[in-house]
Amino acid sequence: MIYGYIRVSTDHQTTENQRFEIERFCEKQGLVIDSWIEETISATKELNKRKLGRLIKKVKKDDLIIASELSRLGRNLLQIMRILHHCMDIGARVWTIKDNYRLGSDITSKVLAFAFGLSAEIERNLISQRTKEALARLKSEGKHVGRPRGSSNACKLEGREKYIIQKLSKGSSKYEIARRLRVHRDTLTKFIELNGIAPATSGAVA
């Protein structure tokens, strides 16, 4: 199967340009798209909530996904690498037009697969280390780690400090974290302020 993947971030953008690029590319390569996947969604959305996530789960060995460029696949390099790593594991191919990227079974792809796996492992280790350091800092500063005094709703967040720090460090917004923890954003914000919780790296979205 050959899939054409198209993504735009807002309703104000059009998919026509990407479709034209892919169709023109396939015509030159003698390829025919068997199925088109189009979606209007931000790449910051979790992969399992995107049509691309469902596509990745069903692609098989020797299937080909064609996109206009790598940035259509994910919000950042690490997310893109994870997608490519998964496709390589099952033997699926990913081609992009503007980047002229080809993920296949050649030696270059195998080297990239090793790099993808290593990068993911390094990231996990760094997040774990930053989380431990942040928790240690809270304790050394005498900050209360647990339920904020006088906040009955925030009791739902007790014991979730490590999770919150990890998500903030990875750039998740407070709204997204609050939604996942099933509390109001204001409750999460108050909990963070009262406990002196901060991401180990800058870049968290409010």
Secondary structure, 3 states (H helix, E strand, C coil): CEEEEEEECCCCCCCHHHHHHHHHHHHHHCCCCCEEEEEECCCCCCHHHCHHHHHHHHCCCCCEEEECCHHHCCCCHHHHHHHHHHHHHHCCEEEECCCCCEECCCHHHHHHHHHHHHHHHHHHHHHHHHHHHHHHHHHHCCCCCCCCCCCCHHHHHCCCHHHHHHHHHCCCEHHHHHHHHCCCHHHHHHHHHHHCCCCCCCCCEC
